[in-house]
Amino acid sequence: MDIDAFQLSRIYAQGWNDAKKLLTDGELSVDEIQAASLNPHRSAPAMARWAAGFEEALQSRTGPATRGGSSWRPTVQE
């Protein structure tokens, strides 16, 4: 099965979102074996693309620094 660029971008985003969900849930470290077990794809290009998104999200650690904020909109200070 051929995967086009759009599908690969969606697979990357899925990996990114899966990692961010883990971080949000308090999982601060994920080893390679655990990450591979979370990858829902079975074709080599899709697996690699999901893994790239997942890994880059873990490395970025971006997101709200305080409750209620986000990386693009700061929390309203009291």
C-alpha positions as a printed NumPy array, in Angstrom:
array([[ 0.   ,  0.   ,  0.   ],
       [ 1.379,  3.393, -0.983],
       [ 1.084,  6.152,  1.586],
       [ 0.929,  9.715,  0.271],
       [ 2.483, 12.777,  1.908],
       [-0.798, 13.867,  3.491],
       [-1.347, 10.474,  5.122],
       [ 2.231, 10.507,  6.418],
       [ 1.69 , 13.954,  7.913],
       [-1.438, 12.698,  9.684],
       [ 0.464,  9.659, 10.981],
       [ 3.231, 11.954, 12.288],
       [ 0.584, 14.093, 14.032],
       [-0.942, 10.978, 15.564],
       [ 2.444, 10.016, 17.028],
       [ 2.919, 13.58 , 18.302],
       [-0.525, 13.612, 19.926],
       [-0.038, 10.185, 21.508],
       [ 3.204, 11.361, 23.143],
       [ 1.666, 14.619, 24.348],
       [-1.201, 12.661, 25.913],
       [ 1.312, 10.542, 27.82 ],
       [ 3.081, 13.674, 29.025],
       [-0.234, 15.216, 30.077],
       [-1.073, 12.039, 31.975],
       [ 2.187, 12.413, 33.911],
       [ 4.336,  9.874, 32.06 ],
       [ 7.666, 11.702, 31.947],
       [ 9.842,  8.985, 30.462],
       [ 9.079,  6.416, 27.811],
       [11.634,  3.877, 26.704],
       [12.051,  2.65 , 23.142],
       [10.279, -0.654, 23.771],
       [ 7.265,  1.04 , 25.342],
       [ 7.08 ,  3.545, 22.483],
       [ 7.224,  0.755, 19.896],
       [ 4.395, -1.084, 21.648],
       [ 2.216,  2.039, 21.407],
       [ 2.761,  2.409, 17.644],
       [-0.491,  1.29 , 15.959],
       [ 1.006,  1.025, 12.441],
       [ 2.501, -2.041, 10.78 ],
       [ 3.947, -0.798,  7.491],
       [ 7.54 ,  0.421,  7.685],
       [ 6.919,  3.982,  6.379],
       [ 3.938,  4.507,  8.677],
       [ 5.746,  3.065, 11.69 ],
       [ 8.751,  5.307, 11.082],
       [ 6.627,  8.414, 10.622],
       [ 4.563,  7.775, 13.785],
       [ 7.77 ,  7.122, 15.744],
       [ 9.284, 10.395, 14.476],
       [ 6.271, 12.382, 15.643],
       [ 6.201, 10.56 , 18.967],
       [ 9.906, 11.068, 19.638],
       [ 9.944, 14.719, 18.626],
       [ 6.977, 15.453, 20.883],
       [ 8.745, 13.836, 23.832],
       [11.879, 15.837, 23.094],
       [10.04 , 19.135, 22.719],
       [ 8.276, 19.04 , 26.091],
       [ 6.258, 22.081, 24.975],
       [ 2.92 , 22.916, 26.447],
       [ 1.434, 24.823, 29.307],
       [ 3.873, 25.786, 32.016],
       [ 1.028, 26.702, 34.323],
       [-2.485, 25.417, 34.642],
       [-4.795, 26.897, 32.036],
       [-2.133, 28.15 , 29.643],
       [-0.85 , 26.845, 26.381],
       [ 2.25 , 27.253, 24.265],
       [ 0.592, 30.009, 22.249],
       [-1.65 , 31.677, 24.833],
       [-0.313, 32.411, 28.312],
       [-2.309, 31.905, 31.448],
       [-4.148, 34.973, 32.637],
       [-2.304, 36.136, 35.713],
       [-4.338, 36.991, 38.794]])
